[in-house]
């Protein structure tokens, strides 16, 4: 099976994709005035997570793979911050924030494990 097909079978990519869908739905209720502001920022960074996982899996060298996975992790942290700001601005509720943070935490664990796996594979 090619690398292109294989990444779609990864739990980490599936969870990242599900988070992107959930986040798009969540931000659809934000004020129209934020369409090109925080909504755009949130959507860009949440799409960056599964996209960078996929791109990393398509790289030939493990060092490049790890670099893209690390970028995905950075985008996840960025998303978390933007959701806190969304809560501060009363665009989402405490319950919505908690659901998002739980999803982010679970995805972060999967992503860190995948980074660790690729790092150890590189060193072996």
Backbone as a chain_set.jsonl record, in Angstrom:
{"seq": "XXXXXXXXXXXXXXXXXXXXXXXXXXXXXXXXXXXXXXXXXXXXXXXXXXXXXXXXXXXXXXXXXXXXXXXXXXXXXXXXXXXXXXXXXXXXXXXXXXXXXXXXXXXXXXXXXXXXXXXXXXXX", "coords": {"N": [[0.855, -1.191, 0.0], [0.543, 2.214, -0.787], [2.183, 5.193, 0.523], [0.529, 7.377, 0.311], [-2.083, 6.352, 0.482], [-1.957, 5.158, 2.95], [-1.798, 7.024, 5.133], [-4.397, 7.821, 5.588], [-5.484, 5.848, 7.064], [-4.556, 6.136, 9.583], [-5.142, 6.591, 13.034], [-4.559, 9.024, 14.279], [-4.694, 10.886, 12.193], [-7.369, 10.54, 11.417], [-8.71, 11.405, 13.75], [-7.858, 14.064, 13.775], [-9.019, 15.02, 11.451], [-11.736, 14.703, 12.112], [-11.874, 16.543, 14.205], [-11.493, 18.884, 12.773], [-13.852, 18.996, 11.234], [-15.767, 19.186, 13.294], [-15.01, 21.625, 14.438], [-15.415, 23.425, 12.339], [-18.204, 23.32, 12.21], [-18.808, 24.326, 14.761], [-17.785, 26.973, 14.6], [-19.499, 28.063, 12.797], [-21.522, 29.373, 14.034], [-20.54, 31.724, 14.967], [-20.325, 35.347, 15.148], [-21.109, 37.173, 12.15], [-19.394, 39.265, 11.676], [-16.961, 38.287, 12.413], [-16.146, 36.594, 10.456], [-13.946, 36.933, 8.719], [-12.046, 37.228, 10.559], [-11.395, 35.886, 13.587], [-12.726, 33.479, 13.024], [-11.768, 32.709, 10.512], [-9.057, 32.4, 11.183], [-9.179, 30.296, 13.08], [-10.239, 28.227, 11.517], [-8.27, 27.952, 9.547], [-6.068, 27.05, 11.075], [-7.057, 24.665, 12.218], [-7.495, 23.056, 9.998], [-4.923, 22.809, 9.192], [-3.819, 20.893, 10.868], [-4.622, 18.032, 10.241], [-3.745, 18.211, 7.608], [-0.969, 18.702, 7.711], [-0.167, 16.375, 8.996], [-0.752, 14.517, 6.992], [0.93, 15.503, 4.941], [3.424, 15.171, 6.137], [3.526, 12.379, 6.289], [3.853, 11.807, 3.66], [6.427, 12.413, 3.092], [9.821, 11.585, 2.27], [12.001, 11.307, 3.979], [12.564, 10.671, 7.432], [13.195, 12.792, 9.134], [12.003, 14.99, 7.89], [9.348, 14.146, 8.011], [8.893, 14.203, 10.792], [9.236, 16.932, 11.209], [6.955, 18.035, 9.914], [4.942, 16.848, 11.431], [5.432, 18.066, 13.842], [4.798, 20.692, 13.195], [2.056, 20.336, 12.85], [1.375, 19.815, 15.506], [1.963, 22.304, 16.642], [0.003, 23.846, 15.382], [-2.216, 22.765, 16.598], [-1.91, 23.671, 19.234], [-2.166, 26.379, 18.716], [-4.829, 26.464, 17.868], [-6.102, 25.751, 20.272], [-5.548, 28.013, 21.857], [-6.95, 29.991, 20.407], [-9.537, 29.116, 20.779], [-9.862, 29.466, 23.521], [-9.791, 32.253, 23.531], [-12.082, 32.697, 22.031], [-13.987, 31.84, 23.869], [-13.562, 33.765, 25.857], [-14.557, 35.953, 24.512], [-17.181, 35.368, 24.463], [-18.184, 33.822, 22.368], [-18.362, 31.122, 22.345], [-19.602, 28.627, 24.621], [-18.818, 27.629, 28.024], [-19.147, 24.873, 28.226], [-18.94, 24.104, 25.517], [-16.303, 24.869, 25.063], [-15.0, 23.108, 26.823], [-15.581, 20.615, 25.645], [-14.187, 20.915, 23.229], [-11.545, 21.254, 24.204], [-11.126, 18.771, 25.36], [-11.19, 17.11, 23.088], [-8.966, 18.174, 21.767], [-6.94, 17.592, 23.61], [-6.965, 14.754, 23.584], [-6.316, 14.295, 20.874], [-3.817, 15.52, 20.849], [-2.331, 13.768, 22.45], [-2.325, 11.468, 20.84], [-0.949, 12.516, 18.639], [1.53, 13.268, 19.776], [2.418, 10.716, 20.475], [2.693, 9.62, 17.923], [4.682, 11.241, 16.871], [6.757, 10.538, 18.624], [6.999, 7.806, 17.971], [7.9, 8.007, 15.283], [10.284, 9.364, 15.721], [11.779, 7.527, 17.227], [11.893, 5.478, 15.362], [13.424, 6.698, 13.434], [15.851, 6.899, 14.732], [16.55, 4.283, 15.062]], "CA": [[0.0, 0.0, 0.0], [1.362, 3.42, -0.903], [2.132, 6.135, 1.646], [-0.623, 8.253, 0.092], [-3.264, 5.671, 1.007], [-1.731, 4.706, 4.313], [-2.05, 8.03, 6.165], [-5.836, 7.907, 5.851], [-5.819, 4.785, 8.009], [-4.0, 6.473, 10.898], [-6.085, 7.157, 14.007], [-4.222, 10.426, 14.537], [-5.234, 11.671, 11.077], [-8.835, 10.461, 11.5], [-9.139, 12.291, 14.837], [-7.608, 15.444, 13.346], [-10.057, 15.322, 10.459], [-12.995, 14.849, 12.853], [-11.789, 17.814, 14.927], [-11.699, 19.949, 11.786], [-15.291, 19.049, 10.935], [-16.453, 19.685, 14.492], [-14.663, 23.032, 14.619], [-16.131, 24.176, 11.3], [-19.594, 23.416, 12.653], [-18.828, 25.216, 15.924], [-17.548, 28.366, 14.209], [-20.586, 28.551, 11.938], [-22.429, 30.18, 14.862], [-19.862, 32.964, 15.362], [-20.872, 36.534, 14.47], [-20.667, 37.409, 10.764], [-18.277, 40.218, 11.714], [-15.723, 37.538, 12.664], [-15.927, 35.664, 9.355], [-12.581, 37.085, 8.206], [-11.199, 37.409, 11.734], [-11.058, 34.685, 14.352], [-13.262, 32.285, 12.351], [-10.793, 32.363, 9.482], [-7.853, 31.921, 11.874], [-9.469, 28.983, 13.664], [-10.409, 27.243, 10.45], [-6.963, 27.703, 8.916], [-5.173, 26.229, 11.892], [-7.596, 23.314, 12.423], [-7.254, 22.321, 8.754], [-3.486, 22.586, 9.147], [-3.428, 19.711, 11.644], [-4.599, 16.819, 9.416], [-2.985, 18.459, 6.377], [0.455, 18.505, 7.99], [0.032, 14.945, 9.25], [-0.723, 13.889, 5.667], [2.144, 15.903, 4.226], [4.552, 14.506, 6.791], [3.521, 10.963, 5.899], [4.271, 11.725, 2.27], [7.844, 12.748, 2.959], [10.705, 10.436, 2.123], [12.933, 11.21, 5.101], [11.906, 10.763, 8.742], [13.397, 14.134, 9.69], [10.949, 15.825, 7.307], [8.08, 13.678, 8.583], [8.814, 14.733, 12.158], [9.061, 18.38, 11.098], [5.552, 18.33, 9.599], [4.134, 16.456, 12.592], [5.643, 19.117, 14.841], [3.982, 21.827, 12.736], [0.672, 19.973, 13.181], [1.225, 20.014, 16.952], [1.916, 23.75, 16.855], [-1.325, 24.303, 14.957], [-3.157, 22.322, 17.625], [-1.764, 24.634, 20.335], [-2.74, 27.637, 18.236], [-6.278, 26.276, 17.924], [-6.496, 25.793, 21.68], [-5.511, 29.417, 22.272], [-8.037, 30.716, 19.747], [-10.796, 28.706, 21.405], [-9.927, 30.195, 24.796], [-10.163, 33.633, 23.193], [-13.496, 32.633, 21.644], [-14.755, 31.771, 25.12], [-13.434, 35.09, 26.48], [-15.41, 36.868, 23.749], [-18.543, 34.806, 24.572], [-18.61, 33.211, 21.116], [-18.684, 29.74, 22.7], [-19.895, 28.438, 26.043], [-17.848, 26.85, 28.797], [-19.324, 23.473, 27.825], [-18.357, 23.934, 24.179], [-14.85, 24.934, 25.226], [-14.568, 21.855, 27.459], [-15.633, 19.56, 24.624], [-13.06, 21.162, 22.318], [-10.282, 20.992, 24.896], [-11.028, 17.32, 25.5], [-10.82, 16.598, 21.764], [-7.596, 18.617, 21.51], [-6.051, 16.814, 24.485], [-6.88, 13.388, 23.051], [-5.562, 14.347, 19.625], [-2.437, 15.835, 21.205], [-1.689, 12.531, 22.918], [-2.082, 10.646, 19.652], [0.072, 13.172, 17.825], [2.815, 13.116, 20.472], [2.813, 9.32, 20.325], [3.121, 9.412, 16.538], [5.987, 11.906, 16.765], [7.703, 9.687, 19.347], [7.187, 6.61, 17.143], [8.74, 8.362, 14.136], [11.609, 9.724, 16.231], [12.461, 6.279, 17.579], [12.111, 4.765, 14.104], [14.517, 7.404, 12.768], [17.091, 6.621, 15.451], [16.843, 2.841, 15.019]], "C": [[0.894, 1.246, 0.0], [1.198, 4.312, 0.323], [0.915, 7.042, 1.529], [-1.89, 7.635, 0.668], [-3.131, 5.403, 2.497], [-2.087, 5.761, 5.365], [-3.525, 8.133, 6.524], [-6.314, 6.829, 6.818], [-5.33, 5.082, 9.421], [-5.066, 7.085, 11.804], [-5.822, 8.639, 14.24], [-4.783, 11.324, 13.434], [-6.76, 11.684, 11.117], [-9.375, 11.389, 12.59], [-8.949, 13.759, 14.455], [-8.665, 15.893, 12.338], [-11.409, 15.537, 11.143], [-13.018, 16.16, 13.632], [-12.022, 18.98, 13.973], [-13.184, 20.097, 11.454], [-16.077, 19.636, 12.097], [-16.236, 21.19, 14.653], [-15.33, 23.907, 13.563], [-17.586, 24.38, 11.699], [-19.717, 24.405, 13.818], [-18.704, 26.678, 15.507], [-18.629, 28.916, 13.284], [-21.577, 29.423, 12.71], [-21.79, 31.493, 15.322], [-20.501, 34.144, 14.629], [-20.3, 36.69, 13.058], [-19.462, 38.35, 10.718], [-16.931, 39.527, 11.94], [-15.36, 36.59, 11.522], [-14.498, 35.731, 8.809], [-11.59, 37.353, 9.331], [-10.889, 36.067, 12.371], [-11.592, 33.405, 13.709], [-12.271, 31.799, 11.297], [-9.523, 31.784, 10.103], [-8.054, 30.509, 12.413], [-9.541, 27.922, 12.574], [-9.091, 26.929, 9.746], [-6.111, 26.778, 9.773], [-5.73, 24.83, 12.123], [-7.419, 22.457, 11.169], [-5.768, 21.982, 8.616], [-3.07, 21.299, 9.86], [-3.472, 18.44, 10.783], [-3.79, 16.995, 8.123], [-1.496, 18.229, 6.59], [0.774, 17.066, 8.37], [0.153, 14.221, 7.91], [0.564, 14.227, 4.922], [3.378, 15.243, 4.821], [4.661, 13.043, 6.4], [3.983, 10.771, 4.461], [5.74, 12.031, 2.048], [8.71, 11.496, 2.976], [11.584, 10.225, 3.352], [12.211, 11.456, 6.419], [12.06, 12.147, 9.365], [12.321, 15.092, 9.169], [9.586, 15.444, 7.867], [7.874, 14.285, 9.959], [8.591, 16.238, 12.134], [7.594, 18.734, 10.829], [4.618, 17.931, 10.738], [4.255, 17.492, 13.704], [4.863, 20.376, 14.468], [2.511, 21.566, 13.058], [0.409, 20.197, 14.666], [1.158, 21.496, 17.288], [0.568, 24.333, 16.469], [-2.391, 23.909, 15.974], [-3.11, 23.257, 18.834], [-2.37, 25.983, 19.956], [-4.265, 27.578, 18.296], [-6.783, 26.388, 19.358], [-6.556, 27.235, 22.182], [-6.672, 30.2, 21.677], [-9.401, 30.34, 20.321], [-10.959, 29.34, 22.785], [-10.359, 31.645, 24.554], [-11.633, 33.69, 22.778], [-14.399, 32.579, 22.869], [-14.732, 33.126, 25.815], [-14.358, 36.106, 25.815], [-16.879, 36.429, 23.733], [-19.082, 34.274, 23.244], [-18.956, 31.737, 21.316], [-18.908, 29.666, 24.206], [-18.759, 27.672, 26.72], [-17.938, 25.369, 28.416], [-18.721, 23.201, 26.451], [-16.833, 23.962, 24.247], [-14.325, 23.631, 25.813], [-14.553, 20.695, 26.471], [-14.443, 19.694, 23.674], [-11.729, 20.816, 22.975], [-10.064, 19.5, 25.099], [-10.589, 16.685, 24.184], [-9.363, 16.946, 21.436], [-6.606, 17.813, 22.348], [-5.87, 15.39, 23.956], [-6.076, 13.336, 21.758], [-4.089, 14.637, 19.9], [-1.67, 14.609, 21.679], [-1.374, 11.607, 21.748], [-0.941, 11.213, 18.813], [1.452, 13.051, 18.466], [3.325, 11.68, 20.373], [3.327, 9.027, 18.923], [4.472, 10.079, 16.281], [7.053, 11.038, 17.426], [8.018, 8.424, 18.533], [8.128, 6.905, 15.974], [10.145, 8.75, 14.555], [12.406, 8.47, 16.554], [12.785, 5.466, 16.335], [13.299, 5.367, 13.355], [15.853, 7.026, 13.395], [17.505, 5.164, 15.353], [17.645, 2.45, 13.799]], "O": [[1.891, 1.301, 0.721], [0.219, 4.208, 1.062], [0.333, 7.432, 2.541], [-2.691, 8.338, 1.284], [-4.127, 5.426, 3.22], [-2.638, 5.406, 6.407], [-3.863, 8.496, 7.65], [-7.432, 6.901, 7.328], [-5.66, 4.353, 10.357], [-5.801, 7.984, 11.394], [-6.761, 9.423, 14.382], [-5.293, 12.408, 13.718], [-7.377, 12.722, 10.879], [-10.375, 12.076, 12.385], [-9.789, 14.6, 14.777], [-9.137, 17.029, 12.387], [-12.143, 16.458, 10.786], [-14.056, 16.817, 13.714], [-12.68, 19.956, 14.332], [-13.703, 21.212, 11.404], [-16.948, 20.483, 11.903], [-17.168, 21.932, 14.965], [-15.765, 25.017, 13.868], [-18.134, 25.471, 11.548], [-20.634, 25.226, 13.843], [-19.439, 27.529, 16.007], [-18.661, 30.118, 13.02], [-22.381, 30.133, 12.105], [-22.441, 32.29, 15.998], [-21.148, 33.956, 13.599], [-19.136, 36.37, 12.816], [-18.616, 38.244, 9.83], [-15.88, 40.115, 11.687], [-14.372, 35.861, 11.613], [-13.91, 34.702, 8.475], [-10.428, 37.668, 9.078], [-10.214, 35.222, 11.782], [-10.97, 32.35, 13.836], [-11.978, 30.606, 11.214], [-8.979, 30.797, 9.609], [-7.207, 29.636, 12.226], [-8.963, 26.843, 12.708], [-8.827, 25.78, 9.391], [-5.503, 25.835, 9.265], [-4.952, 23.881, 12.216], [-7.213, 21.248, 11.277], [-5.408, 20.983, 7.993], [-2.071, 20.683, 9.488], [-2.428, 17.813, 10.606], [-3.219, 16.033, 7.61], [-0.833, 17.629, 5.744], [1.874, 16.586, 8.095], [1.056, 13.406, 7.719], [1.208, 13.351, 4.345], [4.271, 14.807, 4.093], [5.761, 12.527, 6.203], [4.45, 9.694, 4.091], [6.238, 11.917, 0.928], [8.378, 10.492, 3.607], [11.876, 9.087, 3.721], [11.354, 12.335, 6.515], [11.155, 12.622, 10.051], [11.793, 15.907, 9.926], [8.764, 16.312, 8.162], [6.805, 14.819, 10.256], [7.837, 16.765, 12.953], [7.054, 19.643, 11.46], [3.615, 18.602, 10.983], [3.29, 17.76, 14.42], [4.324, 21.052, 15.345], [1.8, 22.472, 13.492], [-0.646, 20.705, 15.045], [0.367, 21.898, 18.141], [0.049, 25.214, 17.155], [-3.357, 24.643, 16.183], [-4.151, 23.598, 19.396], [-3.006, 26.643, 20.778], [-4.912, 28.533, 18.726], [-7.788, 27.051, 19.616], [-7.511, 27.623, 22.856], [-7.31, 30.989, 22.374], [-10.315, 31.164, 20.343], [-12.067, 29.709, 23.174], [-11.187, 32.187, 25.286], [-12.345, 34.628, 23.136], [-15.457, 33.208, 22.894], [-15.76, 33.589, 26.309], [-14.876, 37.009, 26.472], [-17.712, 37.047, 23.07], [-20.292, 34.274, 23.018], [-19.742, 31.168, 20.558], [-18.462, 30.53, 24.961], [-17.864, 27.141, 26.061], [-16.916, 24.694, 28.297], [-18.064, 22.179, 26.25], [-16.156, 23.182, 23.576], [-13.313, 23.105, 25.348], [-13.622, 19.89, 26.462], [-13.778, 18.708, 23.356], [-10.884, 20.16, 22.366], [-8.933, 19.021, 25.018], [-9.713, 15.82, 24.171], [-8.623, 16.122, 20.899], [-5.557, 17.402, 21.853], [-4.749, 14.885, 23.891], [-5.251, 12.442, 21.568], [-3.211, 14.063, 19.255], [-0.497, 14.434, 21.347], [-0.288, 11.033, 21.676], [-0.078, 10.474, 18.338], [2.433, 12.763, 17.78], [4.524, 11.454, 20.205], [4.286, 8.274, 18.753], [5.306, 9.538, 15.554], [8.126, 10.827, 16.859], [9.179, 8.028, 18.425], [9.051, 6.134, 15.71], [11.102, 8.494, 13.824], [13.578, 8.365, 16.192], [13.838, 4.833, 16.264], [14.079, 4.651, 12.726], [16.855, 6.854, 12.7], [18.678, 4.838, 15.538], [17.968, 1.275, 13.623]]}, "num_chains": 1, "name": "protein.A"}
